[in-house]
Amino acid sequence: MLLSVTRRRAPTALARAGPALLVRGHCQVPCGIFDDPARVAAMKEDAATIRKSMVQIGELAGKGDALSFNQATRWVMTKEAHAGSLMTTLGEYMLAQRVKRELFDQDEEYVEALKAHHAALQAAMKTKQVVDVAACDALDTAIEKVAPMYLKQA
């Protein structure tokens, strides 16, 4: 269930709509199947894999043997795939299917949700461009800002 932009705010219309949201599909068919907590968990797993990839690339970069070059290449491909997966989830599942103006009480909440998702998209893109784990820190922060919108609050 999609919740308000931050934990401090009361649930928006999106959160209050509850099961009624299940009629909209994430796959653009629409199939009506949503598992927001699973999407958030997958995003966090993608981010962790990107971080590990960057660390491994850094460790292998100084070695000149063919095996190290092969392994570094594979880690680059892994990093790219997981960043792409994050971007697909953010764009095609979250922004295209879940973040809709009519589900927010106020324009400001909607704009904040758009900004949070856009920042996460940009952070994921940045991890494709660099091997600096600071980009992973920014990605983790961006995911943490988006995640509460998709998780039930305690």
C-alpha positions as CSV (number, residue, x, y, z in Angstrom):
1,M,0.0,0.0,0.0
2,L,1.4,3.4,-1.0
3,L,1.7,5.7,2.0
4,S,2.3,9.4,2.6
5,V,5.5,11.1,1.5
6,T,7.1,11.1,5.0
7,R,6.5,9.2,8.2
8,R,5.6,12.5,10.0
9,R,2.5,13.2,7.8
10,A,-0.9,11.6,8.1
11,P,-1.6,9.1,5.4
12,T,-2.7,10.6,2.1
13,A,-5.6,9.6,-0.1
14,L,-3.2,7.1,-1.6
15,A,-2.8,5.3,1.7
16,R,-6.4,5.5,2.6
17,A,-7.5,4.0,-0.7
18,G,-6.1,0.7,0.4
19,P,-7.3,-2.4,-1.4
20,A,-9.1,-0.3,-4.0
21,L,-5.7,0.4,-5.5
22,L,-5.4,-3.3,-6.4
23,V,-7.5,-2.8,-9.5
24,R,-4.6,-0.9,-11.2
25,G,-1.8,-2.9,-12.7
26,H,2.0,-2.5,-12.4
27,C,2.7,-4.3,-15.6
28,Q,0.7,-2.0,-17.8
29,V,-1.8,-4.8,-18.8
30,P,-3.3,-4.0,-16.1
31,C,-3.0,-7.2,-14.1
32,G,-3.9,-5.6,-10.7
33,I,-1.0,-7.2,-8.8
34,F,1.0,-5.0,-6.5
35,D,3.5,-6.1,-3.9
36,D,5.0,-2.8,-2.8
37,P,7.1,-4.2,0.1
38,A,8.7,-6.7,-2.3
39,R,9.6,-3.9,-4.7
40,V,11.2,-1.9,-1.9
41,A,13.1,-5.0,-0.7
42,A,14.3,-5.7,-4.3
43,M,15.4,-2.0,-4.6
44,K,17.5,-2.3,-1.4
45,E,19.0,-5.6,-2.7
46,D,19.9,-3.9,-6.0
47,A,21.5,-1.1,-4.2
48,A,23.5,-3.5,-2.0
49,T,24.6,-5.4,-5.1
50,I,25.7,-2.1,-6.8
51,R,27.8,-1.2,-3.7
52,K,29.5,-4.7,-3.6
53,S,30.1,-4.4,-7.4
54,M,31.9,-1.1,-6.9
55,V,34.1,-2.4,-4.1
56,Q,35.0,-5.5,-6.2
57,I,35.8,-3.4,-9.2
58,G,38.1,-1.2,-7.1
59,E,39.9,-4.2,-5.7
60,L,40.4,-5.8,-9.1
61,A,41.3,-2.6,-10.9
62,G,45.0,-2.6,-9.9
63,K,45.6,-6.2,-11.1
64,G,46.7,-6.8,-14.6
65,D,46.0,-10.4,-15.2
66,A,43.3,-11.7,-17.5
67,L,41.2,-13.3,-14.7
68,S,41.0,-10.1,-12.8
69,F,40.1,-8.2,-15.9
70,N,37.4,-10.8,-16.7
71,Q,36.0,-10.6,-13.1
72,A,36.1,-6.7,-13.1
73,T,34.1,-6.8,-16.4
74,R,31.5,-9.1,-14.9
75,W,31.2,-6.8,-11.9
76,V,30.7,-3.8,-14.2
77,M,27.9,-5.7,-16.0
78,T,26.3,-6.7,-12.7
79,K,26.4,-3.1,-11.5
80,E,24.8,-1.9,-14.7
81,A,22.1,-4.5,-14.6
82,H,21.1,-3.7,-11.0
83,A,21.1,0.0,-11.6
84,G,18.9,-0.6,-14.6
85,S,16.6,-2.7,-12.6
86,L,16.3,0.1,-10.0
87,M,15.5,2.6,-12.8
88,T,12.9,0.3,-14.3
89,T,11.2,-0.2,-10.9
90,L,11.2,3.5,-10.1
91,G,10.1,4.6,-13.6
92,E,7.7,1.9,-14.8
93,Y,6.3,0.5,-11.6
94,M,6.4,3.5,-9.2
95,L,6.1,6.6,-11.2
96,A,4.1,5.3,-14.1
97,Q,1.7,3.2,-12.1
98,R,1.7,4.2,-8.4
99,V,2.3,7.9,-8.1
100,K,-0.9,9.6,-9.5
101,R,-2.0,13.1,-8.7
102,E,-5.6,12.0,-7.7
103,L,-4.2,9.8,-4.9
104,F,-2.7,12.7,-3.0
105,D,-4.6,15.1,-0.8
106,Q,-2.5,18.1,-1.8
107,D,-0.4,19.2,-4.7
108,E,2.6,19.7,-2.4
109,E,2.5,16.0,-1.4
110,Y,2.3,15.0,-5.0
111,V,5.3,17.2,-5.9
112,E,7.3,15.9,-3.0
113,A,6.6,12.3,-4.1
114,L,7.7,13.2,-7.7
115,K,10.9,14.9,-6.4
116,A,11.8,11.9,-4.2
117,H,11.3,9.4,-7.0
118,H,13.2,11.6,-9.5
119,A,16.1,11.9,-7.0
120,A,16.2,8.1,-6.7
121,L,16.2,7.7,-10.5
122,Q,19.1,10.2,-10.7
123,A,21.0,8.4,-7.9
124,A,20.6,5.1,-9.7
125,M,21.8,6.6,-13.0
126,K,24.8,8.0,-11.2
127,T,25.9,4.6,-10.0
128,K,26.1,3.5,-13.6
129,Q,28.5,6.3,-14.3
130,V,31.0,6.0,-11.4
131,V,32.7,3.5,-9.2
132,D,32.7,5.7,-6.1
133,V,30.7,4.2,-3.2
134,A,29.6,7.8,-2.3
135,A,27.1,7.4,-5.1
136,C,25.8,4.3,-3.3
137,D,25.4,6.3,-0.2
138,A,23.3,8.8,-2.2
139,L,21.3,6.0,-3.7
140,D,20.6,4.4,-0.3
141,T,19.4,7.8,1.0
142,A,17.2,8.3,-2.0
143,I,15.7,4.8,-1.6
144,E,15.1,5.5,2.1
145,K,13.1,8.6,1.2
146,V,10.9,6.7,-1.3
147,A,10.5,3.5,0.7
148,P,8.0,4.8,3.4
149,M,5.6,5.6,0.6
150,Y,5.3,1.9,-0.1
151,L,5.5,0.4,3.4
152,K,2.9,0.3,6.1
153,Q,3.8,2.5,9.0
154,A,3.9,0.9,12.5
